[in-house]
């Protein structure tokens, strides 16, 4: 993930890793979300092409499409949490980087029981 996006002036480059960290921060602030959903696979899967990190960035010209996989608590209102994540990720990435976010896809991959 060491691709970067250039600003309109072509003098500032923003790494996809930075966009990913902004996304992680936005997700962590949403009630009912336990965090990113880390794939539960064997150590060998990390070496295979099928491994998908919990935050994926797709740059399309000067804009970004972001996909994020999350784990929620058993008391979470999933639709509401996903909508908050979409809004917060879009706002945070656009405000901090100036890169337009055209799409934020949220995938609920895990549920954690017994959290409060």
N, C-alpha and C positions, 0 to 999 in steps of 0.2 A: 504494500500500500504506500509506496513512496511517490506516487503520482502527485502532481500539484496543479493548481489552477492559477492562472495569471489574471491579475486585475486588468481593467481597461487600459491603464497606463503601461502595462507590461513591465512594471517595475517591482511589483509585489507578487510573490508566489506563496500560495497557501496550500500546505500539504493536506492530503486526504486524512492523514492521521489527526490533524488538528480538528477537522470537521467531525471526525469520529469521536474525539474527546468532548467536543461541545455537545454532541448528541448524547453521549453517556451522561454528562452532567444534567442535561435537560430531563432525561428519563428518571434520574435519581430523585428529582424533586416532586414527582407525581405520587400522590397518596395511593396506596394499595399496590404499588409496583415494588417488587422485591429487588429488582435489578435486571441486568441483561441475562438472557438465557444462554448459558454456555452449553454447546453441544455435548451430550453425554456419549462419547464414543471412546474407542480404544486409542492408545497413544499412536498407533499406526495410522489412524484416520487423519491425524494432523499432517502427515506426509503425503496423503492422497489428495487428489484434486476435488474430491467431494466435500472437503471441509469448508464450511461456510461460517465466517465469523459473525458474531451477533449484530454488528453494525457494518453495513455495506454501503459504499458511496459509489454512485455512477455519475461521472461528469458528462454533461451533454452540452458542448459549447461552453458558454459562461455560466451555466446553471447546474444544479445538482439534484439528483434523485437519491433519496436516502431510504434504506430499509433497516429496520431495527427489530430484533427478536427479544422479547421480554419474558420475565417470570413474574407472576402476580400472586398476591396473597389470596387465601380462600374467602376473604371478606371484600375483595375488590369488585367494584362495578366495572367490568371489563370495557364495555363500550365507552363509558365516560372517561376512563383512564386512557384508552387509546386515542380518543379525540383530543384530550389534553396534551398527550405526547406529541401528536401531529402538530398542534398549534405551537407548543413550546419549542420543539426542535426547529420548526420553520423560523420562528421569531429569533431564537438565539443564534442560529447559523447566519441568517441574513444580517442581523444587527452586528455581530462580531466580525464577520468576514466580508460583508458586502456581496456575497455570492447569492444569487437568487435560488431559492429552493422551489422546484416545481412539483415535487411529490414526496410525501413521507408515508411509507408503508409500515404498519405495525403488525407484527406477528406474535401472538401469544403462544409461546412454546412450552411453558411449564406453569404449574400452580403449586404453591407452597402452603401446606396445611399447618395449622397451629401457630400462625403468626398473628400478632395483634399490634 
